[in-house]
Amino acid sequence: MVVISETSDDDGSCGDVHLHQNKKRKEEENRNKKRKEKVKVSYTTLPLPDDLILRCFLLVQRCHHSSLSLVCSSFLHLMPKLYNDRLRLGYTESVLYAYIGFPPLENPSWHILNPKPCRNLSNTVSLRLCRVDILPPMPWGSAIVTIGSDIYVIGGRVGGKKRILDMTLIDCKFHKHRSLPRMKVARCRAAAGVMDGKIYVIGGCKVRPSDWVEVFDIEKQSWSSVPGPYPNVYMSGEFLTYAVMKEKIYCLDIYSTALVYDPKRGKWDSEPGLLNVLWNESYCVIDHLLFSINPILHFNGDDPINIYDSEHKTWFPLKGLQGFPDNILRDECKMASFGDKLVVLGADGKKREIWCVEIAWQRKEDGTFWGKVESVAVVLTPPKTSSVYLCRTVSV
C-alpha cells in the first residue's frame, strides 16, 4: 500500500514568509489609513486667510450670501470689507425689494426678488419673492427714496390718522435699520427726491407752513427749510406719486395736478404737457424716462405701458408687448428697473398670487419704443389676498 501526500521542497520556512508578508501588508495599510486621517483632520481645521476668502466670494450673488454664512464661520465679520471691495471694483448688483400686503388694514411684509435654482433641462433661471422678516414695517403714506444700498422711509401715518415726523434708514447690505433726525413738519404722502447728496421732501400736509419743503443733508445729518414762495396752483397738499427726472422733482397730487420743482434754481413750474394724463402710482423711471402702466388702456386693446419723455413733454406707447398678462391688471401693480430689464409686479386677487413680468425694451432710431415680454411667472403665493404696495431697486 502506497500513501501519496503533498510535500514541500523546503523545510517549512515558506509559510513563515507568507505570514511575514501578510503582516507587513497590514501594517502598511494601517499606516496609509492613519496618514489619510491626519490629512483629513488638517484640511478641516486649517483656517483660510481672509484675503483668499474675499477673493473666492467677491463675485457670489447677494442671494447666496445667507448660504455662505452657514458654511464659512468668518463670512459675517468679513461682509463689510466684502461690500467695500465690490463697490470699489464695480461689482455691485441690483436687488429688488417689494413691500406686499394691504396697508393700513394689515402690516405688509418685505420681500426680495431672488432667482430660483435651475432644476430643469432648459437651464433657465426663474424668479421668486423671498420674505425678509428682519426689516421694519413701513408706515402707510411714507415717502421713499433709495441711495445706493440704502432705503429712506420718510413720514407716513400711524394708527390710520396721525402724521409722523420720523425718518428711518434701512441698510440693505446688512438688513439693519436706524432712526434718523426727525423732520420739522409731520407729513404723510409727501413727495421726495435726491439731488447732490440731499433729500428734498415736499408737502404731505394740507396747509403750507414755512417748512412746506424741507431738505435733509445726508453728510451733516441735519434738516433745513426751503423758503417760499411756493406754487400758486391749487393742490391738495398730499401727493399720489412723485419722480425725479433730469434733476427735477415731478409731483402728482391726488387731484391729478402735476407740478415740477427745480432745486438748483429754486423754481416751481406747472407741467404744461400731458404728464398727468397717463401717470399713476404704477410707474418707474429709467434713463430719465417715466414708465407708467394703465389698466384701462390695456382693457381697451391699447398698449398697457406708456413712456413719458420729459424733454419733449410727450407720451409714447411701449409697443410689442404680446403676452402681457391681463390678470395682474385687475389689481394695483408696481414697476421697477431690475438690471437692464423692466419688471412689473402685480397681484391676481382671484388666485391669491403675485406675478412677475420681465420686459426687455429699447428705443429705435425713429424715436419709437419697443418691448418684449421675456418671462411671466408666479413668484409668490401669500396666505391671503395681497397687493404690491411698493417695489424699489437698490445696488449692493
RANOR-V328747 format. One record per backbone hydrogen bond with DSSP energy under -0.5 kcal/mol. NH is the residue of the N-H (numbers start at 1). CO is the residue of the C=O. E is the energy in kcal/mol with one decimal. If there is no record, write none. Layout:
nh/co/e
NH/CO/E
NH/CO/E
This chain:
nh/co/e
4/2/-0.6
5/3/-0.6
15/12/-0.7
16/12/-0.7
17/13/-1.7
18/14/-1.9
19/15/-2.3
20/16/-2.3
21/17/-2.4
22/18/-2.6
23/19/-2.2
24/20/-2.4
25/21/-2.5
26/22/-2.2
27/23/-2.2
28/24/-2.0
29/25/-2.2
30/26/-2.4
31/27/-2.2
32/28/-2.4
33/29/-2.2
34/30/-2.5
35/31/-2.4
36/32/-2.4
37/33/-2.1
38/34/-2.3
39/35/-2.1
40/36/-2.4
41/37/-2.4
42/38/-2.3
43/39/-1.7
44/40/-1.9
45/41/-1.6
46/42/-1.2
47/45/-0.6
53/49/-1.9
54/50/-2.6
55/51/-2.0
56/52/-1.9
57/53/-2.1
58/54/-1.1
60/57/-1.2
64/61/-1.8
65/62/-1.8
68/64/-1.8
69/65/-1.9
70/66/-0.5
70/67/-0.9
71/67/-1.0
72/68/-1.7
75/72/-1.5
78/74/-0.9
78/75/-0.6
79/75/-0.8
79/76/-0.8
82/78/-2.4
83/79/-2.6
84/80/-1.9
85/81/-2.5
86/82/-2.3
87/83/-2.3
88/84/-2.5
89/85/-2.2
90/87/-0.8
91/86/-3.3
95/394/-2.6
97/95/-0.5
97/392/-3.2
98/111/-2.7
99/390/-3.1
100/98/-0.6
100/109/-2.5
101/387/-2.7
105/102/-0.9
106/102/-1.8
108/106/-0.7
109/100/-2.3
110/132/-0.5
111/98/-2.4
112/130/-2.5
113/96/-2.2
114/112/-0.9
114/128/-3.0
116/126/-2.9
123/120/-1.1
126/124/-0.6
128/114/-2.6
129/379/-2.7
130/112/-3.0
130/128/-0.6
132/110/-2.8
133/131/-0.5
135/132/-0.7
139/137/-0.5
140/157/-0.7
142/139/-1.4
143/154/-2.9
145/152/-1.6
147/150/-2.3
150/147/-2.3
151/170/-2.2
152/145/-3.1
153/151/-0.5
153/168/-2.9
154/143/-2.9
154/152/-0.6
155/153/-0.5
155/166/-3.0
156/187/-3.1
157/140/-2.2
158/162/-2.0
161/158/-1.0
162/158/-1.2
164/156/-1.7
164/187/-0.8
167/180/-0.5
168/153/-2.5
169/178/-2.8
170/151/-2.9
170/168/-0.5
171/169/-0.6
171/176/-3.3
172/149/-2.3
172/170/-0.8
175/171/-1.3
176/171/-1.4
178/169/-1.9
180/167/-2.8
183/165/-2.6
187/164/-2.1
188/204/-2.0
189/141/-3.4
190/141/-0.6
191/202/-2.7
193/200/-1.8
195/198/-2.4
198/195/-1.2
199/216/-2.3
200/193/-3.1
200/198/-0.6
201/214/-2.9
202/191/-3.3
203/212/-1.9
204/237/-3.0
205/237/-0.8
209/207/-0.7
212/209/-1.6
214/201/-2.2
215/224/-3.1
216/199/-2.6
217/215/-0.6
217/222/-2.7
218/197/-1.7
218/216/-0.7
221/217/-2.1
222/217/-1.1
224/215/-2.0
226/213/-2.7
227/225/-0.6
239/189/-3.3
240/252/-2.3
241/252/-1.7
243/250/-2.2
245/248/-2.1
248/245/-0.8
249/261/-2.7
250/243/-3.4
250/248/-0.6
251/259/-3.1
252/241/-2.2
253/257/-2.1
254/238/-1.3
256/253/-2.1
258/256/-0.6
259/251/-2.2
260/269/-3.1
261/249/-2.6
262/267/-2.8
263/261/-0.7
266/262/-2.0
267/262/-1.3
269/260/-2.8
271/258/-0.7
272/270/-0.8
274/313/-0.6
277/274/-1.4
278/274/-0.7
278/275/-0.6
279/275/-1.0
283/281/-1.5
284/291/-1.8
286/289/-2.5
289/286/-1.5
290/308/-2.1
291/284/-3.1
291/289/-0.7
292/306/-2.8
293/282/-2.4
294/304/-2.4
298/294/-1.5
299/295/-2.2
300/296/-1.2
301/298/-1.7
302/297/-2.6
306/292/-2.8
307/316/-3.5
308/290/-3.0
309/307/-0.6
309/314/-2.7
310/288/-0.7
310/308/-0.8
313/309/-1.6
314/309/-1.3
316/307/-2.8
318/305/-2.6
319/317/-1.0
319/369/-2.4
322/320/-1.0
324/321/-1.5
329/326/-1.4
330/327/-1.2
331/328/-0.5
334/345/-2.8
335/283/-0.6
336/343/-1.9
338/336/-0.6
338/341/-2.6
341/338/-1.7
342/359/-3.0
343/336/-2.9
343/341/-0.5
344/357/-2.3
345/334/-2.9
346/355/-2.1
347/332/-0.8
348/353/-2.9
349/347/-0.8
351/348/-0.6
352/348/-1.0
353/348/-1.5
354/380/-2.9
355/346/-3.5
355/353/-0.5
356/377/-2.8
357/344/-2.4
358/375/-2.2
359/342/-2.8
360/372/-2.4
362/370/-2.2
364/362/-0.6
364/368/-2.9
367/364/-1.9
369/317/-0.7
370/362/-2.5
371/319/-3.4
372/360/-2.5
374/358/-2.6
374/372/-0.7
375/358/-1.2
377/356/-2.1
379/354/-2.5
379/377/-0.6
380/354/-1.2
387/101/-0.9
388/332/-0.7
389/99/-2.1
389/387/-1.0
390/99/-1.4
392/97/-2.6
394/95/-2.6
395/148/-2.3
396/93/-2.4
